[in-house]
Amino acid sequence: MTAQTLRIHPDEPEPELINQVVSNLYRGNVVALPTDTFYGLAVDPVNLKAVDRIYELKTRARHKPLSLLIAEVAQAYEIARQLDSAFDRLAERFWPGPLTIVVKAGSKLPLRVTANTGNVALRVPEAAISRAVVARLGLPITATSANLHGYPECTYANSVLEQLGDKIPLIVDGGPTARAVPTTIVDLSGGGNSWMILREGAIPTHEIALALQR
């Protein structure tokens, strides 16, 4: 198998091409597509075979939950629970953008996606292609970086092709990603407006702290 490369406009994604991507996701395929940080591996998170395939491709530890991309903040309220004012402040300030927020998962999400932690990591990306795919699918999509374990993350479709071209059926080429720095990850799953930085990335810790002090 050699991956098909599908070129989609990064700012104005063509609806018929987005439909092709969504058809692949419906069929349980893994699709690589650009986010606003790196290229990511997308599957339908409710399709457990597809979720397993991502763990196999990445040789990813099963105790690590997969992050999910959503199209808008309202979707977070459908798939997460116990969202508090800290979540609202961060979402309002930094979404769409390179901030991943870990919150309690709702009952709609399979436990396997949360790696049995009961938590889910959510993000509304700035990348128009991935948001369009989520909107068309009607579900969030996974967003773990499209690279093999031990290899660098990919900012170009060609890099994904080199690493994963014989392992996945479709790579969306949306040009270079806007950044080459990972998202910042904030954990709000402790509740009570408590928060913890799990990874400092594109957004500095002091900006997170300022947003939460408002």
Secondary structure in CASP SS format (residue, H / E / C, confidence):
PFRMAT SS
TARGET T0000
AUTHOR 0000-0000-0000
METHOD secondary structure of the structure
MODEL  1
M C 1.00
T C 1.00
A C 1.00
Q E 1.00
T E 1.00
L E 1.00
R E 1.00
I C 1.00
H C 1.00
P C 1.00
D C 1.00
E C 1.00
P C 1.00
E C 1.00
P H 1.00
E H 1.00
L H 1.00
I H 1.00
N H 1.00
Q H 1.00
V H 1.00
V H 1.00
S H 1.00
N H 1.00
L H 1.00
Y H 1.00
R C 1.00
G C 1.00
N C 1.00
V C 1.00
V E 1.00
A E 1.00
L E 1.00
P E 1.00
T C 1.00
D C 1.00
T C 1.00
F C 1.00
Y E 1.00
G E 1.00
L E 1.00
A E 1.00
V C 1.00
D C 1.00
P C 1.00
V C 1.00
N C 1.00
L H 1.00
K H 1.00
A H 1.00
V H 1.00
D H 1.00
R H 1.00
I H 1.00
Y H 1.00
E H 1.00
L H 1.00
K H 1.00
T C 1.00
R C 1.00
A C 1.00
R C 1.00
H C 1.00
K C 1.00
P C 1.00
L C 1.00
S E 1.00
L E 1.00
L E 1.00
I C 1.00
A C 1.00
E C 1.00
V H 1.00
A H 1.00
Q H 1.00
A H 1.00
Y H 1.00
E H 1.00
I H 1.00
A E 1.00
R E 1.00
Q C 1.00
L C 1.00
D C 1.00
S H 1.00
A H 1.00
F H 1.00
D H 1.00
R H 1.00
L H 1.00
A H 1.00
E H 1.00
R H 1.00
F H 1.00
W C 1.00
P C 1.00
G C 1.00
P C 1.00
L E 1.00
T E 1.00
I E 1.00
V E 1.00
V E 1.00
K E 1.00
A E 1.00
G C 1.00
S C 1.00
K C 1.00
L C 1.00
P C 1.00
L C 1.00
R C 1.00
V C 1.00
T C 1.00
A C 1.00
N C 1.00
T C 1.00
G C 1.00
N E 1.00
V E 1.00
A E 1.00
L E 1.00
R E 1.00
V C 1.00
P C 1.00
E C 1.00
A C 1.00
A H 1.00
I H 1.00
S H 1.00
R H 1.00
A H 1.00
V H 1.00
V H 1.00
A H 1.00
R H 1.00
L H 1.00
G C 1.00
L C 1.00
P C 1.00
I E 1.00
T E 1.00
A C 1.00
T E 1.00
S E 1.00
A C 1.00
N C 1.00
L C 1.00
H C 1.00
G C 1.00
Y C 1.00
P C 1.00
E C 1.00
C C 1.00
T C 1.00
Y C 1.00
A H 1.00
N H 1.00
S H 1.00
V H 1.00
L H 1.00
E H 1.00
Q H 1.00
L H 1.00
G C 1.00
D C 1.00
K C 1.00
I C 1.00
P C 1.00
L E 1.00
I E 1.00
V E 1.00
D E 1.00
G C 1.00
G C 1.00
P C 1.00
T C 1.00
A C 1.00
R C 1.00
A C 1.00
V C 1.00
P C 1.00
T C 1.00
T E 1.00
I E 1.00
V E 1.00
D E 1.00
L C 1.00
S C 1.00
G C 1.00
G C 1.00
G C 1.00
N C 1.00
S C 1.00
W C 1.00
M E 1.00
I E 1.00
L E 1.00
R E 1.00
E C 1.00
G C 1.00
A C 1.00
I C 1.00
P C 1.00
T H 1.00
H H 1.00
E H 1.00
I H 1.00
A H 1.00
L H 1.00
A H 1.00
L H 1.00
Q H 1.00
R C 1.00
END
